Amino acid sequence: MAHDDHRLSRRGFLGVAAASVGAASASGLTASRASAAGASRTVLRNPLRIPLEASPAGLTLSAAPGIADLGSGRMSNVLAYNGFFPGPTIRARRGDGASVQFGNALAEETTVHWHGMVVPSLADGHPQQAVAPGGSYLYQFPIAQRACLNWYHAHPDGLTGKQVCLGLAGAFVINDAEEAALGLPSGSYEVPLIVRDASVDSRGNLVYKDRTSGFLGNIPLVNGTRDAKLDVDTALYRLRVLNGANARVFRLALGNGAPFTLIGNDGGLLETGVEASQIVLGPAERLDLLVDFRGLPLGTSVMLRDLDARWDLLEFVVTRSLDAGGSIPTGTLSTIPKLAGPVRTRTLHIRRDEPDQRACLLAPADRLQRPVRAYRALGVQHRRQCPAPGARARCLLPGAIAHRRTRPDLRVGAGLEGHRSPPRRRDSGRAHPLRWLPRPVPHALPQARARGHGHDDQLRGRLTAGFAAS
Ligand SMILES: [Cu+2]
């Protein structure tokens, strides 16, 4: 096999969890040429870590500090689910039930949020359901949606960006009968790829930097592996790609110019496959890709690249002549019911009823306290200001402006799922005057894909409030 079968029983999974962080990278280094930033250099490539799989039925999950070998052989401090970085890949079939007993072994509160999953509110793991340090929570929900790649990650108030960046994330795969009938590549030929960026300090430990515009790291990680490589057969592979980055948008392509066959996205399978030589993938988005290594000579290297950062993300090396069968489906992949009478526009009116709300909070924008969260929950954008170099950021709450200008109506955009960073905005060094738009303006709802919740510390700027810099 191109790599060992990574499926383990739950018992086996739990048994090895504590000892296996980073164990995959100790051997099998290969050298390859990299051309990042135009300079050719030799890079030792590390075997891609393949997270173990687990069933959500009766799963015990813990979040705790851990260590992981990012591939250089030096250990990095991370946060880990069950000792794994990234967390185990949870796999379930439609109709199954999830019962996850979660324990928080961190020194701060956390939650487990099931991104993309259709779950009852009490099982959502949203920030209001924070699990205190040393506490536990039982997440129970039915698996009642189409086959797709989702993910789970920490989602505590104000700490989501940090905890996810430091490692608290994993893939959640749902399978169903419609998908199974397609005979898509499976087992070792179905590879989850959590693509993200990261930064490490001088000791090799992961670091997170709180940034208003989102955190951008300076190295890529795939499944927690630096300079990753995967030995493949002359076969068709199914790549289940998740952008697990805080703010980075990847533009994926294969180094040999071969196209991907895109068969699914965040919502599951597309109606039909689409060929594409480049695909843009924003934070939290998922791709279901078929990549064809059939017919390639042994020894062929094919690099998965990010064209924007010019990063070599993952090197595939064709090492064995074995076609596991399967072919690229050409007909209908999935029957997607049409929405009946979709609402294309929606106008929200938000009133502000607390006249004594203060205008300013002296706190960095990413550490704002409850008033801002309350406004954020309503989809109201706030602005950060830097009164002087070195001074603490000052945040103007739109509610306070409303108090001055007595315009109760706000235009609010539909919720984009909030892992992407807001657009960059340059602080001018002075207060931004704000003004209200004259009336609520209908805002077109996004049609392209199903949208979920917003994420508290990345939501800023994704929701358009009814004021603008004048
Ligand atoms: Cu999420």
Boltz pocket constraint, residues with backbone or C-beta under 6 A from the ligand:
constraints:
  - pocket:
      binder: B
      contacts: [[A, 113], [A, 115], [A, 153], [A, 284], [A, 419], [A, 455]]
      max_distance: 6.0
